[in-house]
Amino acid sequence: MASMGTSGGYFFQQVFIGWVVYEITESAFITAMALALDTLPNLMGAPLGGVLVDRLNKQKILIFGPIYQLLLNIGFGIGVYLDKIEVWHILTFVVLMGCSWILIEPARTAITADILAPERLINGLALIQLAFSITRLAGPVMGGIVIEIFGTSAAIFTAAGVQLVAVFMASRIKIKLKPQESLTFKSALTGFADSVGMVIKNPIVQGLILLSFLGPMILIPFTSGLFPVYIKKVFDLGATELGLLLALIGVGSIIGTIGLASLGDLKRPGVLIALSILFGVISLVILAQSTGIVMASAGCLLIGVSFTGFQTLIGAMLQQSVTSEFRGRVAGLFMASWGTVTFGSLAAGAFAEFMGAPFATMIGAGAMLVYGILVIGFYRNILKANKN
C-alpha cells in the first residue's frame, strides 16, 4: 500500500510533466529529457543510498521519503497555478524529486527481503511490483482526465495527496528491525568499498546488474519517453490518450506480476529474464510499426509484461545472491541503473527529433536485442543459476 502511494505520485508526474513540457517547447528532445531527468541522481547516488539503507531505519526512510515528495509537489503545483513556471523550473523539480528515490527504492526492496523467507521473495517482490502496476494503470488515466477537466495544477496537487497515503501506510508496517550500525563517514566509505568487492567476487551479480540497465536505458526511454511525441505528432490525439497508453503499460504489468506471483518457487529464474528481454524487443517493434492507437496499445501491454518480468526477477535474484548485510547495497546498485534513463532519453529524443519517433523506437529494439545477447552470452551462468 505504501508502494502504491509513492508510485501513484510518480505516474501522475509522468503525465503532467510530459504534457506541460511538450506544450511549452514542442520539442521531442526536451520532453524526453524532462521525463527522464529525475532518474539522473540514481546513477551516482543510489549506490551510496544503498550503503545508507543498510545503516538507517528502513521504515523511517519509507515514511519521510514521501513527505519530501509531497512538499515538492505542493510547491511546484503552486507555481503552475500562478503561471510562474518556466522550463528550468520543471527540470529542477524533476531532479529534486529524483533525489528521493535513491533511498526509497533500496529501502523498499531490502525491507521486503527482511520480511520474507528466501523462497517467497520472488512472489513478494512481484506483489510489490503489482502495487506499481495498479498505479501505472490508474495514475496516468486519472492524471490525463484531471488535466483535461481541471488543469495541470490540480493533477499536481492530486499527486501530493496520493503521496500522503504512502506516508500513512508506511507508518503502519510492523517489523522488528535489527539494530543499525552507527553511521559515520568512514563506515559509509567502508560499506561502499565492501559492496564493490562483493560485486567483483560474484559474476552472477555482475551480469544481473548489467542486465538491469536494459529497462531504464532502452525500454522506457524509447517507448513511454516518446509517448507525448507519438500522441501529438504520429496519432494526432490528446492528453487523455496519452494517459491511456501509459495506463496500458500498467495493465501489462499487472498481467506480468500476477503471473510471477502465482508461479511459486522458480528454479531457473534466469531463463524467464531472457524471455522477458525478448518480449521487450518485440514490444518495441510493435510500437514502432503502429499506424494507430490500437496497435500501439498492444505494444504497450507487452511492454508492461516485459518490464515487470525482468525488473522483478533481476531484483529478486540479486537479493538471493547476497547475504542480509548487503541487501540495501545491492538494491542501491540495482537502482543506479535508473540513472541511465536520462542518457537513453537524450538518445531517444535526438533520434525522434530528426528521424521521427517510430525510427527511434526501432533503433531501441535493435540495441536491446544486441545488448541482451552480449550480456547473457558472457554471463551464461545466469540462465543456470538456481534461486539459492
KOLTI-665729 format. One line per 5 residues: number of its first residue (from 0); their letters; for each residue x, y, z of C-alpha. Coordinates in Angstrom, 3 decimals, m for minus. Layout:
N
NUM	a	X,Y,Z  ... .
***
This chain:
388
0	masmg	0.000,0.000,0.000  2.880,2.386,0.709  4.314,1.480,m2.690  1.019,2.376,m4.327  1.206,5.834,m2.767 .
5	tsggy	4.709,6.674,m3.945  4.265,5.148,m7.385  0.877,6.827,m7.790  2.520,10.199,m7.321  5.241,9.240,m9.791 .
10	ffqqv	2.833,8.226,m12.567  0.802,11.412,m12.116  4.125,13.222,m12.509  4.896,11.389,m15.781  1.668,12.696,m17.279 .
15	figwv	1.757,16.322,m16.142  5.493,16.796,m16.766  5.382,15.313,m20.266  2.278,17.278,m21.193  3.442,20.643,m19.864 .
20	vyeit	6.961,20.460,m21.314  5.856,19.446,m24.802  3.117,22.081,m24.722  5.676,24.778,m23.859  8.553,23.680,m26.107 .
25	esafi	7.086,21.377,m28.819  10.477,19.653,m28.643  10.734,15.847,m28.512  14.291,16.162,m27.207  13.449,18.424,m24.251 .
30	tamal	10.293,16.436,m23.438  12.186,13.138,m23.320  14.896,14.754,m21.191  12.370,16.200,m18.726  10.612,12.855,m18.344 .
35	aldtl	13.913,11.152,m17.551  15.895,13.698,m15.579  14.517,12.543,m12.227  16.458,9.298,m12.689  19.853,11.018,m13.038 .
40	pnlmg	20.567,11.171,m9.264  20.368,7.369,m9.188  23.496,6.971,m11.296  25.863,8.121,m8.552  23.508,8.457,m5.595 .
45	aplgg	21.813,5.039,m5.494  24.965,3.039,m4.566  25.549,5.471,m1.694  21.851,5.287,m0.883  22.187,1.515,m0.559 .
50	vlvdr	25.021,1.968,1.938  22.839,4.354,3.975  19.853,1.994,3.839  21.950,m0.767,5.438  22.702,1.611,8.329 .
55	lnkqk	19.467,3.594,8.721  15.945,2.638,9.750  14.297,1.386,6.533  10.773,2.077,7.741  11.576,5.704,8.562 .
60	ilifg	13.000,6.117,5.047  9.682,4.876,3.643  7.867,7.473,5.790  9.993,10.582,5.316  10.742,9.998,1.609 .
65	piyql	7.108,10.548,0.534  6.834,13.558,2.883  9.698,15.170,0.959  7.986,14.301,m2.346  4.605,15.744,m1.435 .
70	llnig	6.162,19.001,m0.218  7.930,19.363,m3.577  4.660,18.694,m5.409  2.797,21.300,m3.371  5.432,23.953,m4.134 .
75	fgigv	5.532,23.056,m7.823  1.738,22.981,m8.046  1.502,26.488,m6.603  3.973,27.711,m9.224  1.957,26.126,m12.053 .
80	yldki	m1.313,27.519,m10.654  0.188,31.028,m10.566  1.560,30.554,m14.111  5.117,31.269,m12.962  6.747,28.077,m14.288 .
85	evwhi	9.461,28.004,m16.943  11.312,25.010,m18.399  14.239,25.310,m15.994  11.814,25.184,m13.055  10.424,21.905,m14.370 .
90	ltfvv	13.878,20.393,m14.848  14.921,21.435,m11.338  11.730,19.954,m9.898  12.231,16.539,m11.517  15.887,16.367,m10.385 .
95	lmgcs	14.939,17.193,m6.785  12.156,14.628,m6.945  14.615,12.058,m8.267  16.886,12.510,m5.239  14.271,10.860,m3.021 .
100	wilie	14.300,7.586,m4.959  17.951,6.833,m4.145  16.797,5.937,m0.620  13.146,4.938,m1.065  13.636,2.124,m3.585 .
105	parta	16.637,0.371,m1.933  14.811,0.603,1.420  11.637,m0.888,m0.075  13.461,m3.822,m1.669  15.643,m4.508,1.374 .
110	itadi	12.775,m4.374,3.894  10.790,m6.786,1.709  13.727,m9.214,1.802  13.888,m8.753,5.592  10.205,m9.650,5.952 .
115	laper	10.041,m12.690,3.662  11.652,m16.101,3.600  14.021,m16.569,0.600  11.703,m18.979,m1.203  8.899,m16.387,m1.174 .
120	lingl	10.973,m13.397,m2.256  10.119,m13.503,m5.975  6.420,m13.768,m5.110  6.678,m10.903,m2.629  8.593,m8.602,m4.963 .
125	aliql	6.078,m9.451,m7.677  3.302,m8.233,m5.375  5.249,m5.040,m4.655  5.563,m4.649,m8.429  1.812,m5.261,m8.671 .
130	afsit	1.286,m2.184,m6.495  3.309,m0.189,m9.018  1.380,m1.777,m11.869  m2.010,m0.838,m10.424  m0.966,2.800,m10.139 .
135	rlagp	0.701,2.629,m13.561  m2.762,1.701,m14.806  m4.860,4.133,m12.776  m2.444,7.051,m12.332  m1.930,8.059,m15.976 .
140	vmggi	m5.634,7.729,m16.828  m6.648,9.809,m13.809  m3.844,12.276,m14.467  m4.868,12.781,m18.083  m8.532,13.239,m17.141 .
145	vieif	m7.720,15.674,m14.319  m5.534,17.747,m16.669  m8.280,17.853,m19.311  m11.035,18.858,m16.842  m9.354,20.786,m14.008 .
150	gtsaa	m5.929,21.751,m15.343  m2.320,20.784,m14.663  m2.043,22.260,m11.157  m4.962,20.102,m9.974  m3.117,16.979,m11.166 .
155	iftaa	m0.013,18.027,m9.247  m1.951,18.584,m6.009  m3.651,15.209,m6.502  m0.213,13.599,m6.740  0.683,15.168,m3.382 .
160	gvqlv	m2.473,13.713,m1.857  m1.614,10.243,m3.119  1.855,10.524,m1.564  0.230,11.345,1.778  m1.334,7.875,1.614 .
165	avfma	2.182,6.420,1.293  3.257,8.200,4.486  0.344,6.763,6.463  0.736,3.217,5.118  4.489,3.107,5.703 .
170	sriki	3.885,4.104,9.313  1.665,1.009,9.698  4.362,m1.511,8.699  5.055,m3.849,11.617  8.547,m5.338,11.544 .
175	klkpq	11.206,m5.905,14.158  14.331,m4.367,12.657  17.851,m5.284,13.698  19.881,m2.521,15.365  21.675,m0.483,12.708 .
180	esltf	25.418,0.115,12.655  26.486,3.609,13.619  26.720,5.806,10.545  29.956,7.719,10.093  31.800,8.973,7.036 .
185	ksalt	34.382,6.222,7.487  31.752,3.487,7.849  29.957,4.744,4.719  33.183,4.566,2.704  33.922,1.112,4.090 .
190	gfads	30.417,m0.032,3.241  30.726,1.214,m0.320  34.133,m0.463,m0.735  32.688,m3.720,0.611  29.862,m3.588,m1.930 .
195	vgmvi	32.339,m3.087,m4.794  34.371,m6.058,m3.540  31.228,m8.185,m3.346  30.355,m7.429,m6.973  33.889,m8.199,m8.162 .
200	knpiv	33.767,m11.617,m6.494  30.288,m12.551,m7.724  29.946,m12.962,m11.530  26.186,m13.564,m11.352  25.695,m10.258,m9.527 .
205	qglil	27.843,m8.575,m12.207  25.696,m9.985,m15.014  22.410,m9.152,m13.302  23.470,m5.553,m12.671  24.479,m5.193,m16.321 .
210	lsflg	21.109,m6.602,m17.422  19.332,m4.183,m15.090  20.306,m1.338,m17.467  18.056,m2.694,m20.228  14.779,m1.335,m18.879 .
215	pmili	15.908,2.140,m17.780  18.406,2.772,m20.578  16.425,1.414,m23.539  12.916,0.077,m22.965  11.490,3.058,m21.025 .
220	pftsg	13.148,5.953,m22.956  12.360,4.533,m26.393  8.704,3.857,m25.535  6.927,5.858,m22.811  9.592,8.577,m23.036 .
225	lfpvy	8.389,9.237,m26.591  4.644,8.828,m25.954  3.916,12.589,m25.994  5.503,12.702,m29.474  3.570,9.635,m30.673 .
230	ikkvf	0.303,11.057,m29.351  0.677,14.569,m30.763  2.646,14.072,m33.981  2.030,10.469,m35.078  m1.545,9.852,m33.894 .
235	dlgat	m2.787,13.485,m33.529  m4.557,12.836,m30.211  m4.733,14.462,m26.751  m3.798,14.149,m23.065  m6.462,11.538,m22.315 .
240	elgll	m4.996,9.186,m24.927  m1.502,9.854,m23.535  m2.732,8.708,m20.141  m4.369,5.679,m21.784  m1.126,4.463,m23.388 .
245	lalig	0.745,4.844,m20.114  m2.073,3.026,m18.330  m1.939,0.098,m20.764  1.664,m0.486,m19.721  0.164,m0.813,m16.247 .
250	vgsii	m2.306,m3.423,m17.497  0.585,m5.408,m18.971  2.485,m5.039,m15.702  m0.483,m6.392,m13.752  m0.651,m9.399,m16.055 .
255	gtigl	3.084,m9.976,m15.612  3.100,m9.547,m11.842  0.098,m11.798,m11.263  1.807,m14.408,m13.425  5.063,m14.160,m11.471 .
260	aslgd	3.342,m14.122,m8.074  1.437,m17.310,m8.946  4.396,m19.285,m10.333  5.569,m20.381,m6.900  9.133,m21.500,m6.250 .
265	lkrpg	11.032,m20.804,m9.503  14.068,m22.994,m10.060  15.629,m21.160,m13.036  14.518,m17.505,m12.931  17.339,m16.521,m15.320 .
270	vlial	15.541,m18.243,m18.198  12.476,m16.070,m17.581  14.696,m12.979,m17.551  15.926,m13.856,m21.070  12.342,m14.424,m22.216 .
275	silfg	11.269,m11.072,m20.756  14.031,m9.324,m22.702  12.798,m10.939,m25.926  9.264,m9.726,m25.185  10.714,m6.234,m24.713 .
280	vislv	12.311,m6.284,m28.161  9.045,m7.444,m29.748  7.076,m4.729,m27.940  9.400,m2.021,m29.278  8.939,m3.293,m32.840 .
285	ilaqs	5.136,m3.344,m32.468  5.084,0.238,m31.172  7.397,1.456,m33.937  5.212,m0.112,m36.639  1.941,1.203,m35.194 .
290	tgivm	m0.222,3.254,m37.527  m2.839,3.965,m34.874  m3.520,3.788,m31.179  m4.989,0.258,m31.341  m1.756,m1.361,m32.488 .
295	asagc	0.242,0.875,m30.142  m1.962,m0.353,m27.290  m0.944,m3.952,m27.996  2.695,m2.912,m27.858  2.101,m1.133,m24.532 .
300	lligv	0.609,m4.272,m22.994  3.688,m6.270,m23.956  5.992,m3.514,m22.686  4.360,m3.876,m19.272  4.736,m7.667,m19.231 .
305	sftgf	8.383,m7.462,m20.302  9.436,m4.673,m17.953  7.784,m6.265,m14.942  9.331,m9.619,m15.756  12.982,m8.692,m15.856 .
310	qtlig	12.823,m5.944,m13.214  11.190,m8.218,m10.633  13.297,m11.271,m11.430  16.600,m9.369,m11.545  15.788,m7.669,m8.230 .
315	amlqq	14.885,m10.981,m6.593  17.943,m12.827,m7.937  20.219,m10.051,m6.684  18.745,m10.257,m3.185  19.088,m14.049,m3.217 .
320	svtse	22.715,m13.830,m4.355  23.969,m11.858,m1.322  23.831,m12.092,2.458  21.450,m9.926,4.510  24.162,m7.360,5.338 .
325	frgrv	24.410,m6.424,1.641  20.677,m6.188,0.843  20.480,m2.418,0.870  23.736,m2.031,m1.039  22.885,m4.464,m3.820 .
330	aglfm	19.451,m2.816,m4.102  21.247,0.525,m4.398  23.467,m0.800,m7.189  20.335,m2.108,m8.917  18.729,1.327,m8.619 .
335	aswgt	21.853,3.005,m10.061  20.842,1.672,m13.470  17.907,4.109,m13.409  20.385,6.952,m13.743  20.866,5.891,m17.355 .
340	vtfgs	17.253,6.761,m18.222  18.494,10.294,m18.789  21.103,9.205,m21.341  18.709,6.812,m23.046  16.099,9.552,m23.220 .
345	laaga	18.572,12.037,m24.687  19.406,9.492,m27.396  15.742,8.624,m27.991  14.759,12.286,m28.101  17.577,13.150,m30.510 .
350	faefm	16.666,10.330,m32.902  12.972,11.259,m32.696  13.737,14.938,m33.272  15.498,14.299,m36.587  14.123,10.960,m37.832 .
355	gapfa	10.779,10.541,m36.083  9.607,8.587,m33.053  8.966,5.265,m34.905  12.528,5.191,m36.306  13.927,5.984,m32.855 .
360	tmiga	11.951,3.120,m31.315  13.272,0.661,m33.931  16.810,1.703,m33.017  15.926,0.940,m29.404  14.691,m2.530,m30.369 .
365	gamlv	17.971,m3.338,m32.102  20.034,m2.010,m29.197  18.045,m4.015,m26.648  18.439,m7.246,m28.612  22.189,m6.870,m29.125 .
370	ygilv	22.881,m5.785,m25.530  20.807,m8.630,m24.061  22.512,m11.265,m26.222  26.005,m9.990,m25.357  25.447,m9.885,m21.592 .
375	igfyr	23.666,m13.237,m21.339  26.225,m14.789,m23.673  29.100,m13.604,m21.474  27.367,m14.455,m18.170  25.722,m17.734,m19.201 .
380	nilka	25.545,m18.880,m15.567  22.586,m16.523,m15.121  20.478,m18.966,m17.146  21.644,m21.897,m14.999  21.542,m20.166,m11.618 .
385	nkn	19.284,m21.761,m9.035  17.240,m19.443,m6.826  19.520,m20.361,m3.898 .
***
